[in-house]
């Protein structure tokens, strides 16, 4: 049996994951494939943060280090100006 608390603990991360999956199609239309793949990899970060905050999951040292490396990799890619060819520029045209 599920309690109301169980429902909310699973539905909030589930809804965020649902929204992220649907918005990824929109993002794919406006981004280079490499930048889009990096965005998909950052999903791991958001799921882990939600698991810690909402579900109360404890992460071990290796998991926290992997989160740190993934975050730094995403930041380095963004700050590198996408190899100088403007891959992250967003087109507001259809």
PyMOL Python script that loads the backbone (N, CA, C, O; Angstrom):
from pymol import cmd

cmd.read_pdbstr("""\
ATOM      1  N   UNK A   1       0.820  -1.193   0.000  1.00  0.00           N
ATOM      2  CA  UNK A   1       0.000   0.000   0.000  1.00  0.00           C
ATOM      3  C   UNK A   1       0.863   1.255   0.000  1.00  0.00           C
ATOM      4  O   UNK A   1       1.921   1.303   0.627  1.00  0.00           O
ATOM      5  N   UNK A   2       0.393   2.253  -0.706  1.00  0.00           N
ATOM      6  CA  UNK A   2       1.107   3.521  -0.765  1.00  0.00           C
ATOM      7  C   UNK A   2       0.393   4.550   0.093  1.00  0.00           C
ATOM      8  O   UNK A   2      -0.832   4.666   0.058  1.00  0.00           O
ATOM      9  N   UNK A   3       1.162   5.283   0.852  1.00  0.00           N
ATOM     10  CA  UNK A   3       0.595   6.395   1.608  1.00  0.00           C
ATOM     11  C   UNK A   3       0.683   7.658   0.741  1.00  0.00           C
ATOM     12  O   UNK A   3       1.290   7.648  -0.329  1.00  0.00           O
ATOM     13  N   UNK A   4       0.081   8.717   1.211  1.00  0.00           N
ATOM     14  CA  UNK A   4       0.141   9.977   0.471  1.00  0.00           C
ATOM     15  C   UNK A   4       1.574  10.492   0.416  1.00  0.00           C
ATOM     16  O   UNK A   4       1.987  11.078  -0.585  1.00  0.00           O
ATOM     17  N   UNK A   5       2.325  10.277   1.477  1.00  0.00           N
ATOM     18  CA  UNK A   5       3.737  10.693   1.500  1.00  0.00           C
ATOM     19  C   UNK A   5       4.531   9.936   0.445  1.00  0.00           C
ATOM     20  O   UNK A   5       5.353  10.531  -0.252  1.00  0.00           O
ATOM     21  N   UNK A   6       4.298   8.629   0.318  1.00  0.00           N
ATOM     22  CA  UNK A   6       4.975   7.841  -0.721  1.00  0.00           C
ATOM     23  C   UNK A   6       4.625   8.364  -2.108  1.00  0.00           C
ATOM     24  O   UNK A   6       5.486   8.459  -2.982  1.00  0.00           O
ATOM     25  N   UNK A   7       3.357   8.699  -2.298  1.00  0.00           N
ATOM     26  CA  UNK A   7       2.915   9.223  -3.583  1.00  0.00           C
ATOM     27  C   UNK A   7       3.698  10.470  -3.960  1.00  0.00           C
ATOM     28  O   UNK A   7       4.202  10.569  -5.079  1.00  0.00           O
ATOM     29  N   UNK A   8       3.805  11.424  -3.037  1.00  0.00           N
ATOM     30  CA  UNK A   8       4.512  12.669  -3.339  1.00  0.00           C
ATOM     31  C   UNK A   8       6.001  12.450  -3.501  1.00  0.00           C
ATOM     32  O   UNK A   8       6.631  13.116  -4.322  1.00  0.00           O
ATOM     33  N   UNK A   9       6.584  11.533  -2.741  1.00  0.00           N
ATOM     34  CA  UNK A   9       8.018  11.273  -2.853  1.00  0.00           C
ATOM     35  C   UNK A   9       8.392  10.737  -4.231  1.00  0.00           C
ATOM     36  O   UNK A   9       9.485  11.009  -4.729  1.00  0.00           O
ATOM     37  N   UNK A  10       7.510   9.994  -4.833  1.00  0.00           N
ATOM     38  CA  UNK A  10       7.808   9.437  -6.148  1.00  0.00           C
ATOM     39  C   UNK A  10       7.240  10.280  -7.290  1.00  0.00           C
ATOM     40  O   UNK A  10       7.803  10.282  -8.385  1.00  0.00           O
ATOM     41  N   UNK A  11       6.160  10.981  -7.061  1.00  0.00           N
ATOM     42  CA  UNK A  11       5.544  11.730  -8.146  1.00  0.00           C
ATOM     43  C   UNK A  11       6.309  13.006  -8.491  1.00  0.00           C
ATOM     44  O   UNK A  11       6.361  13.382  -9.662  1.00  0.00           O
ATOM     45  N   UNK A  12       6.895  13.673  -7.520  1.00  0.00           N
ATOM     46  CA  UNK A  12       7.619  14.917  -7.811  1.00  0.00           C
ATOM     47  C   UNK A  12       8.843  14.641  -8.681  1.00  0.00           C
ATOM     48  O   UNK A  12       8.970  15.274  -9.729  1.00  0.00           O
ATOM     49  N   UNK A  13       9.757  13.732  -8.313  1.00  0.00           N
ATOM     50  CA  UNK A  13      10.871  13.439  -9.228  1.00  0.00           C
ATOM     51  C   UNK A  13      10.388  12.863 -10.563  1.00  0.00           C
ATOM     52  O   UNK A  13      10.980  13.129 -11.609  1.00  0.00           O
ATOM     53  N   UNK A  14       9.320  12.080 -10.521  1.00  0.00           N
ATOM     54  CA  UNK A  14       8.789  11.512 -11.756  1.00  0.00           C
ATOM     55  C   UNK A  14       8.275  12.591 -12.701  1.00  0.00           C
ATOM     56  O   UNK A  14       8.504  12.517 -13.908  1.00  0.00           O
ATOM     57  N   UNK A  15       7.586  13.586 -12.165  1.00  0.00           N
ATOM     58  CA  UNK A  15       7.098  14.675 -12.998  1.00  0.00           C
ATOM     59  C   UNK A  15       8.246  15.486 -13.571  1.00  0.00           C
ATOM     60  O   UNK A  15       8.204  15.870 -14.740  1.00  0.00           O
ATOM     61  N   UNK A  16       9.267  15.753 -12.776  1.00  0.00           N
ATOM     62  CA  UNK A  16      10.423  16.509 -13.268  1.00  0.00           C
ATOM     63  C   UNK A  16      11.109  15.738 -14.395  1.00  0.00           C
ATOM     64  O   UNK A  16      11.501  16.327 -15.402  1.00  0.00           O
ATOM     65  N   UNK A  17      11.254  14.436 -14.227  1.00  0.00           N
ATOM     66  CA  UNK A  17      11.858  13.603 -15.264  1.00  0.00           C
ATOM     67  C   UNK A  17      10.999  13.613 -16.527  1.00  0.00           C
ATOM     68  O   UNK A  17      11.534  13.685 -17.633  1.00  0.00           O
ATOM     69  N   UNK A  18       9.679  13.542 -16.377  1.00  0.00           N
ATOM     70  CA  UNK A  18       8.739  13.605 -17.501  1.00  0.00           C
ATOM     71  C   UNK A  18       8.898  14.923 -18.261  1.00  0.00           C
ATOM     72  O   UNK A  18       8.986  14.932 -19.489  1.00  0.00           O
ATOM     73  N   UNK A  19       8.933  16.027 -17.528  1.00  0.00           N
ATOM     74  CA  UNK A  19       9.064  17.339 -18.155  1.00  0.00           C
ATOM     75  C   UNK A  19      10.407  17.467 -18.870  1.00  0.00           C
ATOM     76  O   UNK A  19      10.475  18.011 -19.972  1.00  0.00           O
ATOM     77  N   UNK A  20      11.463  16.971 -18.253  1.00  0.00           N
ATOM     78  CA  UNK A  20      12.785  17.061 -18.865  1.00  0.00           C
ATOM     79  C   UNK A  20      12.846  16.243 -20.146  1.00  0.00           C
ATOM     80  O   UNK A  20      13.456  16.677 -21.123  1.00  0.00           O
ATOM     81  N   UNK A  21      12.232  15.077 -20.160  1.00  0.00           N
ATOM     82  CA  UNK A  21      12.200  14.262 -21.377  1.00  0.00           C
ATOM     83  C   UNK A  21      11.467  14.972 -22.503  1.00  0.00           C
ATOM     84  O   UNK A  21      11.927  14.957 -23.645  1.00  0.00           O
ATOM     85  N   UNK A  22      10.344  15.589 -22.203  1.00  0.00           N
ATOM     86  CA  UNK A  22       9.578  16.275 -23.238  1.00  0.00           C
ATOM     87  C   UNK A  22      10.262  17.546 -23.719  1.00  0.00           C
ATOM     88  O   UNK A  22      10.223  17.857 -24.909  1.00  0.00           O
ATOM     89  N   UNK A  23      10.881  18.275 -22.818  1.00  0.00           N
ATOM     90  CA  UNK A  23      11.585  19.488 -23.222  1.00  0.00           C
ATOM     91  C   UNK A  23      12.862  19.190 -23.999  1.00  0.00           C
ATOM     92  O   UNK A  23      13.365  20.051 -24.721  1.00  0.00           O
ATOM     93  N   UNK A  24      13.388  17.979 -23.856  1.00  0.00           N
ATOM     94  CA  UNK A  24      14.611  17.630 -24.590  1.00  0.00           C
ATOM     95  C   UNK A  24      14.368  17.615 -26.094  1.00  0.00           C
ATOM     96  O   UNK A  24      15.289  17.904 -26.859  1.00  0.00           O
ATOM     97  N   UNK A  25      13.172  17.291 -26.538  1.00  0.00           N
ATOM     98  CA  UNK A  25      12.882  17.331 -27.974  1.00  0.00           C
ATOM     99  C   UNK A  25      12.933  18.758 -28.504  1.00  0.00           C
ATOM    100  O   UNK A  25      13.434  19.001 -29.601  1.00  0.00           O
ATOM    101  N   UNK A  26      12.418  19.689 -27.729  1.00  0.00           N
ATOM    102  CA  UNK A  26      12.490  21.094 -28.119  1.00  0.00           C
ATOM    103  C   UNK A  26      13.942  21.567 -28.144  1.00  0.00           C
ATOM    104  O   UNK A  26      14.351  22.278 -29.062  1.00  0.00           O
ATOM    105  N   UNK A  27      14.704  21.180 -27.154  1.00  0.00           N
ATOM    106  CA  UNK A  27      16.109  21.584 -27.088  1.00  0.00           C
ATOM    107  C   UNK A  27      16.912  21.003 -28.240  1.00  0.00           C
ATOM    108  O   UNK A  27      17.811  21.666 -28.756  1.00  0.00           O
ATOM    109  N   UNK A  28      16.614  19.800 -28.645  1.00  0.00           N
ATOM    110  CA  UNK A  28      17.357  19.150 -29.730  1.00  0.00           C
ATOM    111  C   UNK A  28      17.219  19.918 -31.033  1.00  0.00           C
ATOM    112  O   UNK A  28      18.129  19.893 -31.862  1.00  0.00           O
ATOM    113  N   UNK A  29      16.113  20.592 -31.227  1.00  0.00           N
ATOM    114  CA  UNK A  29      15.917  21.370 -32.442  1.00  0.00           C
ATOM    115  C   UNK A  29      16.802  22.611 -32.486  1.00  0.00           C
ATOM    116  O   UNK A  29      17.063  23.143 -33.565  1.00  0.00           O
ATOM    117  N   UNK A  30      17.263  23.075 -31.337  1.00  0.00           N
ATOM    118  CA  UNK A  30      17.992  24.340 -31.266  1.00  0.00           C
ATOM    119  C   UNK A  30      19.451  24.190 -30.833  1.00  0.00           C
ATOM    120  O   UNK A  30      20.136  25.190 -30.622  1.00  0.00           O
ATOM    121  N   UNK A  31      19.930  22.959 -30.699  1.00  0.00           N
ATOM    122  CA  UNK A  31      21.288  22.759 -30.187  1.00  0.00           C
ATOM    123  C   UNK A  31      22.060  21.799 -31.075  1.00  0.00           C
ATOM    124  O   UNK A  31      21.481  21.003 -31.814  1.00  0.00           O
ATOM    125  N   UNK A  32      23.361  21.893 -30.986  1.00  0.00           N
ATOM    126  CA  UNK A  32      24.224  20.930 -31.661  1.00  0.00           C
ATOM    127  C   UNK A  32      24.129  19.600 -30.920  1.00  0.00           C
ATOM    128  O   UNK A  32      23.848  19.582 -29.721  1.00  0.00           O
ATOM    129  N   UNK A  33      24.357  18.496 -31.612  1.00  0.00           N
ATOM    130  CA  UNK A  33      24.254  17.185 -30.957  1.00  0.00           C
ATOM    131  C   UNK A  33      25.184  17.015 -29.755  1.00  0.00           C
ATOM    132  O   UNK A  33      24.795  16.402 -28.761  1.00  0.00           O
ATOM    133  N   UNK A  34      26.392  17.540 -29.830  1.00  0.00           N
ATOM    134  CA  UNK A  34      27.327  17.402 -28.702  1.00  0.00           C
ATOM    135  C   UNK A  34      26.823  18.157 -27.478  1.00  0.00           C
ATOM    136  O   UNK A  34      26.892  17.655 -26.356  1.00  0.00           O
ATOM    137  N   UNK A  35      26.325  19.347 -27.699  1.00  0.00           N
ATOM    138  CA  UNK A  35      25.797  20.133 -26.584  1.00  0.00           C
ATOM    139  C   UNK A  35      24.544  19.479 -26.017  1.00  0.00           C
ATOM    140  O   UNK A  35      24.336  19.489 -24.804  1.00  0.00           O
ATOM    141  N   UNK A  36      23.718  18.916 -26.873  1.00  0.00           N
ATOM    142  CA  UNK A  36      22.511  18.239 -26.415  1.00  0.00           C
ATOM    143  C   UNK A  36      22.848  17.007 -25.581  1.00  0.00           C
ATOM    144  O   UNK A  36      22.209  16.753 -24.560  1.00  0.00           O
ATOM    145  N   UNK A  37      23.846  16.244 -26.010  1.00  0.00           N
ATOM    146  CA  UNK A  37      24.246  15.060 -25.246  1.00  0.00           C
ATOM    147  C   UNK A  37      24.764  15.450 -23.866  1.00  0.00           C
ATOM    148  O   UNK A  37      24.503  14.759 -22.882  1.00  0.00           O
ATOM    149  N   UNK A  38      25.490  16.548 -23.798  1.00  0.00           N
ATOM    150  CA  UNK A  38      25.970  17.034 -22.502  1.00  0.00           C
ATOM    151  C   UNK A  38      24.790  17.443 -21.618  1.00  0.00           C
ATOM    152  O   UNK A  38      24.799  17.192 -20.413  1.00  0.00           O
ATOM    153  N   UNK A  39      23.792  18.063 -22.208  1.00  0.00           N
ATOM    154  CA  UNK A  39      22.597  18.422 -21.450  1.00  0.00           C
ATOM    155  C   UNK A  39      21.901  17.175 -20.906  1.00  0.00           C
ATOM    156  O   UNK A  39      21.428  17.173 -19.770  1.00  0.00           O
ATOM    157  N   UNK A  40      21.836  16.118 -21.713  1.00  0.00           N
ATOM    158  CA  UNK A  40      21.226  14.882 -21.241  1.00  0.00           C
ATOM    159  C   UNK A  40      22.032  14.265 -20.104  1.00  0.00           C
ATOM    160  O   UNK A  40      21.463  13.676 -19.184  1.00  0.00           O
ATOM    161  N   UNK A  41      23.337  14.397 -20.164  1.00  0.00           N
ATOM    162  CA  UNK A  41      24.168  13.857 -19.085  1.00  0.00           C
ATOM    163  C   UNK A  41      23.961  14.620 -17.783  1.00  0.00           C
ATOM    164  O   UNK A  41      24.149  14.054 -16.706  1.00  0.00           O
ATOM    165  N   UNK A  42      23.585  15.873 -17.856  1.00  0.00           N
ATOM    166  CA  UNK A  42      23.340  16.627 -16.628  1.00  0.00           C
ATOM    167  C   UNK A  42      22.042  16.194 -15.958  1.00  0.00           C
ATOM    168  O   UNK A  42      21.762  16.597 -14.829  1.00  0.00           O
ATOM    169  N   UNK A  43      21.251  15.379 -16.644  1.00  0.00           N
ATOM    170  CA  UNK A  43      20.049  14.809 -16.030  1.00  0.00           C
ATOM    171  C   UNK A  43      20.437  13.991 -14.790  1.00  0.00           C
ATOM    172  O   UNK A  43      19.701  13.951 -13.804  1.00  0.00           O
ATOM    173  N   UNK A  44      21.583  13.353 -14.857  1.00  0.00           N
ATOM    174  CA  UNK A  44      22.057  12.556 -13.728  1.00  0.00           C
ATOM    175  C   UNK A  44      22.190  13.438 -12.489  1.00  0.00           C
ATOM    176  O   UNK A  44      21.840  13.030 -11.382  1.00  0.00           O
ATOM    177  N   UNK A  45      22.698  14.646 -12.691  1.00  0.00           N
ATOM    178  CA  UNK A  45      22.878  15.571 -11.575  1.00  0.00           C
ATOM    179  C   UNK A  45      21.531  15.941 -10.961  1.00  0.00           C
ATOM    180  O   UNK A  45      21.367  15.910  -9.741  1.00  0.00           O
ATOM    181  N   UNK A  46      20.575  16.291 -11.810  1.00  0.00           N
ATOM    182  CA  UNK A  46      19.275  16.706 -11.272  1.00  0.00           C
ATOM    183  C   UNK A  46      18.562  15.560 -10.571  1.00  0.00           C
ATOM    184  O   UNK A  46      17.921  15.769  -9.541  1.00  0.00           O
ATOM    185  N   UNK A  47      18.665  14.361 -11.111  1.00  0.00           N
ATOM    186  CA  UNK A  47      18.028  13.210 -10.463  1.00  0.00           C
ATOM    187  C   UNK A  47      18.692  12.923  -9.116  1.00  0.00           C
ATOM    188  O   UNK A  47      18.005  12.619  -8.141  1.00  0.00           O
ATOM    189  N   UNK A  48      20.006  13.016  -9.058  1.00  0.00           N
ATOM    190  CA  UNK A  48      20.708  12.763  -7.799  1.00  0.00           C
ATOM    191  C   UNK A  48      20.355  13.804  -6.742  1.00  0.00           C
ATOM    192  O   UNK A  48      20.159  13.471  -5.573  1.00  0.00           O
ATOM    193  N   UNK A  49      20.276  15.058  -7.157  1.00  0.00           N
ATOM    194  CA  UNK A  49      19.919  16.114  -6.199  1.00  0.00           C
ATOM    195  C   UNK A  49      18.500  15.908  -5.679  1.00  0.00           C
ATOM    196  O   UNK A  49      18.246  16.056  -4.484  1.00  0.00           O
ATOM    197  N   UNK A  50      17.579  15.567  -6.574  1.00  0.00           N
ATOM    198  CA  UNK A  50      16.209  15.290  -6.128  1.00  0.00           C
ATOM    199  C   UNK A  50      16.152  14.068  -5.212  1.00  0.00           C
ATOM    200  O   UNK A  50      15.395  14.057  -4.241  1.00  0.00           O
ATOM    201  N   UNK A  51      16.947  13.041  -5.515  1.00  0.00           N
ATOM    202  CA  UNK A  51      16.950  11.844  -4.673  1.00  0.00           C
ATOM    203  C   UNK A  51      17.440  12.170  -3.266  1.00  0.00           C
ATOM    204  O   UNK A  51      16.925  11.634  -2.285  1.00  0.00           O
ATOM    205  N   UNK A  52      18.433  13.046  -3.170  1.00  0.00           N
ATOM    206  CA  UNK A  52      18.951  13.434  -1.860  1.00  0.00           C
ATOM    207  C   UNK A  52      17.938  14.305  -1.122  1.00  0.00           C
ATOM    208  O   UNK A  52      17.676  14.092   0.061  1.00  0.00           O
ATOM    209  N   UNK A  53      17.368  15.290  -1.827  1.00  0.00           N
ATOM    210  CA  UNK A  53      16.481  16.246  -1.169  1.00  0.00           C
ATOM    211  C   UNK A  53      15.101  15.675  -0.887  1.00  0.00           C
ATOM    212  O   UNK A  53      14.566  15.876   0.204  1.00  0.00           O
ATOM    213  N   UNK A  54      14.517  14.972  -1.838  1.00  0.00           N
ATOM    214  CA  UNK A  54      13.136  14.535  -1.687  1.00  0.00           C
ATOM    215  C   UNK A  54      13.049  13.152  -1.047  1.00  0.00           C
ATOM    216  O   UNK A  54      12.251  12.927  -0.136  1.00  0.00           O
ATOM    217  N   UNK A  55      13.869  12.241  -1.527  1.00  0.00           N
ATOM    218  CA  UNK A  55      13.789  10.867  -1.040  1.00  0.00           C
ATOM    219  C   UNK A  55      14.697  10.585   0.148  1.00  0.00           C
ATOM    220  O   UNK A  55      14.584   9.536   0.781  1.00  0.00           O
ATOM    221  N   UNK A  56      15.601  11.518   0.454  1.00  0.00           N
ATOM    222  CA  UNK A  56      16.490  11.330   1.590  1.00  0.00           C
ATOM    223  C   UNK A  56      17.583  10.302   1.360  1.00  0.00           C
ATOM    224  O   UNK A  56      18.092   9.712   2.313  1.00  0.00           O
ATOM    225  N   UNK A  57      17.951  10.082   0.095  1.00  0.00           N
ATOM    226  CA  UNK A  57      18.997   9.103  -0.223  1.00  0.00           C
ATOM    227  C   UNK A  57      20.361   9.642   0.196  1.00  0.00           C
ATOM    228  O   UNK A  57      20.647  10.830   0.050  1.00  0.00           O
ATOM    229  N   UNK A  58      21.173   8.771   0.704  1.00  0.00           N
ATOM    230  CA  UNK A  58      22.545   9.119   1.076  1.00  0.00           C
ATOM    231  C   UNK A  58      23.473   8.703  -0.062  1.00  0.00           C
ATOM    232  O   UNK A  58      23.425   7.561  -0.519  1.00  0.00           O
ATOM    233  N   UNK A  59      24.318   9.628  -0.520  1.00  0.00           N
ATOM    234  CA  UNK A  59      25.294   9.324  -1.559  1.00  0.00           C
ATOM    235  C   UNK A  59      26.650   9.082  -0.914  1.00  0.00           C
ATOM    236  O   UNK A  59      27.032   9.764   0.037  1.00  0.00           O
ATOM    237  N   UNK A  60      27.370   8.103  -1.444  1.00  0.00           N
ATOM    238  CA  UNK A  60      28.703   7.838  -0.901  1.00  0.00           C
ATOM    239  C   UNK A  60      29.732   8.742  -1.582  1.00  0.00           C
ATOM    240  O   UNK A  60      29.384   9.526  -2.464  1.00  0.00           O
ATOM    241  N   UNK A  61      30.968   8.636  -1.182  1.00  0.00           N
ATOM    242  CA  UNK A  61      32.027   9.520  -1.667  1.00  0.00           C
ATOM    243  C   UNK A  61      32.233   9.393  -3.168  1.00  0.00           C
ATOM    244  O   UNK A  61      32.421  10.402  -3.847  1.00  0.00           O
ATOM    245  N   UNK A  62      32.203   8.200  -3.692  1.00  0.00           N
ATOM    246  CA  UNK A  62      32.396   7.992  -5.132  1.00  0.00           C
ATOM    247  C   UNK A  62      31.257   8.651  -5.913  1.00  0.00           C
ATOM    248  O   UNK A  62      31.495   9.257  -6.957  1.00  0.00           O
ATOM    249  N   UNK A  63      30.038   8.541  -5.423  1.00  0.00           N
ATOM    250  CA  UNK A  63      28.899   9.161  -6.100  1.00  0.00           C
ATOM    251  C   UNK A  63      28.995  10.688  -6.065  1.00  0.00           C
ATOM    252  O   UNK A  63      28.689  11.346  -7.059  1.00  0.00           O
ATOM    253  N   UNK A  64      29.413  11.253  -4.938  1.00  0.00           N
ATOM    254  CA  UNK A  64      29.576  12.709  -4.872  1.00  0.00           C
ATOM    255  C   UNK A  64      30.703  13.173  -5.781  1.00  0.00           C
ATOM    256  O   UNK A  64      30.592  14.222  -6.416  1.00  0.00           O
ATOM    257  N   UNK A  65      31.785  12.408  -5.853  1.00  0.00           N
ATOM    258  CA  UNK A  65      32.895  12.764  -6.753  1.00  0.00           C
ATOM    259  C   UNK A  65      32.453  12.701  -8.214  1.00  0.00           C
ATOM    260  O   UNK A  65      32.820  13.562  -9.013  1.00  0.00           O
ATOM    261  N   UNK A  66      31.671  11.689  -8.559  1.00  0.00           N
ATOM    262  CA  UNK A  66      31.199  11.592  -9.937  1.00  0.00           C
ATOM    263  C   UNK A  66      30.272  12.754 -10.272  1.00  0.00           C
ATOM    264  O   UNK A  66      30.288  13.256 -11.396  1.00  0.00           O
ATOM    265  N   UNK A  67      29.469  13.184  -9.309  1.00  0.00           N
ATOM    266  CA  UNK A  67      28.603  14.343  -9.527  1.00  0.00           C
ATOM    267  C   UNK A  67      29.449  15.605  -9.736  1.00  0.00           C
ATOM    268  O   UNK A  67      29.149  16.433 -10.596  1.00  0.00           O
ATOM    269  N   UNK A  68      30.478  15.730  -8.956  1.00  0.00           N
ATOM    270  CA  UNK A  68      31.376  16.879  -9.085  1.00  0.00           C
ATOM    271  C   UNK A  68      32.055  16.884 -10.455  1.00  0.00           C
ATOM    272  O   UNK A  68      32.130  17.927 -11.105  1.00  0.00           O
ATOM    273  N   UNK A  69      32.550  15.726 -10.894  1.00  0.00           N
ATOM    274  CA  UNK A  69      33.206  15.637 -12.197  1.00  0.00           C
ATOM    275  C   UNK A  69      32.230  15.937 -13.331  1.00  0.00           C
ATOM    276  O   UNK A  69      32.580  16.645 -14.275  1.00  0.00           O
ATOM    277  N   UNK A  70      31.039  15.420 -13.251  1.00  0.00           N
ATOM    278  CA  UNK A  70      30.045  15.672 -14.284  1.00  0.00           C
ATOM    279  C   UNK A  70      29.662  17.142 -14.339  1.00  0.00           C
ATOM    280  O   UNK A  70      29.508  17.703 -15.424  1.00  0.00           O
ATOM    281  N   UNK A  71      29.507  17.767 -13.187  1.00  0.00           N
ATOM    282  CA  UNK A  71      29.190  19.189 -13.132  1.00  0.00           C
ATOM    283  C   UNK A  71      30.327  20.020 -13.712  1.00  0.00           C
ATOM    284  O   UNK A  71      30.087  20.949 -14.483  1.00  0.00           O
ATOM    285  N   UNK A  72      31.551  19.694 -13.351  1.00  0.00           N
ATOM    286  CA  UNK A  72      32.692  20.431 -13.882  1.00  0.00           C
ATOM    287  C   UNK A  72      32.859  20.208 -15.380  1.00  0.00           C
ATOM    288  O   UNK A  72      33.256  21.127 -16.097  1.00  0.00           O
ATOM    289  N   UNK A  73      32.564  19.007 -15.862  1.00  0.00           N
ATOM    290  CA  UNK A  73      32.628  18.754 -17.296  1.00  0.00           C
ATOM    291  C   UNK A  73      31.612  19.577 -18.059  1.00  0.00           C
ATOM    292  O   UNK A  73      31.917  20.114 -19.124  1.00  0.00           O
ATOM    293  N   UNK A  74      30.409  19.682 -17.525  1.00  0.00           N
ATOM    294  CA  UNK A  74      29.373  20.490 -18.160  1.00  0.00           C
ATOM    295  C   UNK A  74      29.759  21.969 -18.143  1.00  0.00           C
ATOM    296  O   UNK A  74      29.564  22.675 -19.132  1.00  0.00           O
ATOM    297  N   UNK A  75      30.300  22.431 -17.029  1.00  0.00           N
ATOM    298  CA  UNK A  75      30.712  23.830 -16.932  1.00  0.00           C
ATOM    299  C   UNK A  75      31.877  24.125 -17.873  1.00  0.00           C
ATOM    300  O   UNK A  75      31.902  25.173 -18.519  1.00  0.00           O
ATOM    301  N   UNK A  76      32.833  23.216 -17.954  1.00  0.00           N
ATOM    302  CA  UNK A  76      33.978  23.425 -18.843  1.00  0.00           C
ATOM    303  C   UNK A  76      33.533  23.492 -20.296  1.00  0.00           C
ATOM    304  O   UNK A  76      34.036  24.315 -21.060  1.00  0.00           O
ATOM    305  N   UNK A  77      32.610  22.649 -20.678  1.00  0.00           N
ATOM    306  CA  UNK A  77      32.108  22.673 -22.052  1.00  0.00           C
ATOM    307  C   UNK A  77      31.385  23.984 -22.333  1.00  0.00           C
ATOM    308  O   UNK A  77      31.563  24.575 -23.399  1.00  0.00           O
ATOM    309  N   UNK A  78      30.586  24.435 -21.403  1.00  0.00           N
ATOM    310  CA  UNK A  78      29.859  25.682 -21.595  1.00  0.00           C
ATOM    311  C   UNK A  78      30.816  26.866 -21.657  1.00  0.00           C
ATOM    312  O   UNK A  78      30.649  27.756 -22.490  1.00  0.00           O
ATOM    313  N   UNK A  79      31.812  26.880 -20.786  1.00  0.00           N
ATOM    314  CA  UNK A  79      32.741  28.006 -20.732  1.00  0.00           C
ATOM    315  C   UNK A  79      33.735  28.005 -21.879  1.00  0.00           C
ATOM    316  O   UNK A  79      34.361  29.030 -22.150  1.00  0.00           O
ATOM    317  N   UNK A  80      33.893  26.877 -22.558  1.00  0.00           N
ATOM    318  CA  UNK A  80      34.830  26.815 -23.675  1.00  0.00           C
ATOM    319  C   UNK A  80      34.261  27.465 -24.927  1.00  0.00           C
ATOM    320  O   UNK A  80      34.887  27.420 -25.986  1.00  0.00           O
ATOM    321  N   UNK A  81      33.090  28.064 -24.820  1.00  0.00           N
ATOM    322  CA  UNK A  81      32.389  28.679 -25.945  1.00  0.00           C
ATOM    323  C   UNK A  81      32.138  27.647 -27.034  1.00  0.00           C
ATOM    324  O   UNK A  81      32.115  27.969 -28.222  1.00  0.00           O
ATOM    325  N   UNK A  82      31.951  26.408 -26.613  1.00  0.00           N
ATOM    326  CA  UNK A  82      31.591  25.313 -27.515  1.00  0.00           C
ATOM    327  C   UNK A  82      32.567  25.200 -28.679  1.00  0.00           C
ATOM    328  O   UNK A  82      32.154  25.119 -29.836  1.00  0.00           O
ATOM    329  N   UNK A  83      33.825  25.196 -28.381  1.00  0.00           N
ATOM    330  CA  UNK A  83      34.905  25.042 -29.363  1.00  0.00           C
ATOM    331  C   UNK A  83      34.943  26.174 -30.378  1.00  0.00           C
ATOM    332  O   UNK A  83      35.479  26.006 -31.473  1.00  0.00           O
ATOM    333  N   UNK A  84      34.389  27.302 -30.032  1.00  0.00           N
ATOM    334  CA  UNK A  84      34.469  28.460 -30.900  1.00  0.00           C
ATOM    335  C   UNK A  84      33.500  28.472 -32.065  1.00  0.00           C
ATOM    336  O   UNK A  84      33.511  29.433 -32.835  1.00  0.00           O
ATOM    337  N   UNK A  85      32.662  27.459 -32.238  1.00  0.00           N
ATOM    338  CA  UNK A  85      31.762  27.453 -33.390  1.00  0.00           C
ATOM    339  C   UNK A  85      30.305  27.709 -33.004  1.00  0.00           C
ATOM    340  O   UNK A  85      29.388  27.371 -33.752  1.00  0.00           O
ATOM    341  N   UNK A  86      30.102  28.306 -31.838  1.00  0.00           N
ATOM    342  CA  UNK A  86      28.774  28.754 -31.409  1.00  0.00           C
ATOM    343  C   UNK A  86      27.720  27.655 -31.392  1.00  0.00           C
ATOM    344  O   UNK A  86      26.589  27.889 -31.817  1.00  0.00           O
ATOM    345  N   UNK A  87      28.059  26.474 -30.914  1.00  0.00           N
ATOM    346  CA  UNK A  87      27.120  25.361 -30.868  1.00  0.00           C
ATOM    347  C   UNK A  87      25.967  25.608 -29.904  1.00  0.00           C
ATOM    348  O   UNK A  87      24.881  25.059 -30.092  1.00  0.00           O
ATOM    349  N   UNK A  88      26.182  26.418 -28.883  1.00  0.00           N
ATOM    350  CA  UNK A  88      25.133  26.604 -27.868  1.00  0.00           C
ATOM    351  C   UNK A  88      24.246  27.798 -28.177  1.00  0.00           C
ATOM    352  O   UNK A  88      23.363  28.119 -27.382  1.00  0.00           O
ATOM    353  N   UNK A  89      24.452  28.462 -29.298  1.00  0.00           N
ATOM    354  CA  UNK A  89      23.581  29.564 -29.648  1.00  0.00           C
ATOM    355  C   UNK A  89      22.188  29.036 -29.890  1.00  0.00           C
ATOM    356  O   UNK A  89      22.009  28.023 -30.566  1.00  0.00           O
ATOM    357  N   UNK A  90      21.223  29.703 -29.354  1.00  0.00           N
ATOM    358  CA  UNK A  90      19.834  29.271 -29.497  1.00  0.00           C
ATOM    359  C   UNK A  90      19.187  30.067 -30.615  1.00  0.00           C
ATOM    360  O   UNK A  90      19.267  31.295 -30.641  1.00  0.00           O
ATOM    361  N   UNK A  91      18.553  29.371 -31.527  1.00  0.00           N
ATOM    362  CA  UNK A  91      17.819  30.014 -32.596  1.00  0.00           C
ATOM    363  C   UNK A  91      16.365  30.159 -32.167  1.00  0.00           C
ATOM    364  O   UNK A  91      15.735  29.177 -31.774  1.00  0.00           O
ATOM    365  N   UNK A  92      15.841  31.339 -32.236  1.00  0.00           N
ATOM    366  CA  UNK A  92      14.454  31.544 -31.859  1.00  0.00           C
ATOM    367  C   UNK A  92      13.526  31.398 -33.060  1.00  0.00           C
ATOM    368  O   UNK A  92      12.315  31.586 -32.954  1.00  0.00           O
ATOM    369  N   UNK A  93      14.110  31.064 -34.189  1.00  0.00           N
ATOM    370  CA  UNK A  93      13.304  30.796 -35.374  1.00  0.00           C
ATOM    371  C   UNK A  93      12.915  29.331 -35.351  1.00  0.00           C
ATOM    372  O   UNK A  93      13.627  28.512 -34.771  1.00  0.00           O
ATOM    373  N   UNK A  94      11.801  28.991 -35.969  1.00  0.00           N
ATOM    374  CA  UNK A  94      11.317  27.617 -35.963  1.00  0.00           C
ATOM    375  C   UNK A  94      12.153  26.666 -36.595  1.00  0.00           C
ATOM    376  O   UNK A  94      11.820  25.482 -36.636  1.00  0.00           O
TER     377      UNK A  94
END
""", "prot")
cmd.dss("prot")
cmd.show_as("cartoon", "prot")
cmd.util.cbc("prot")
cmd.orient("prot")
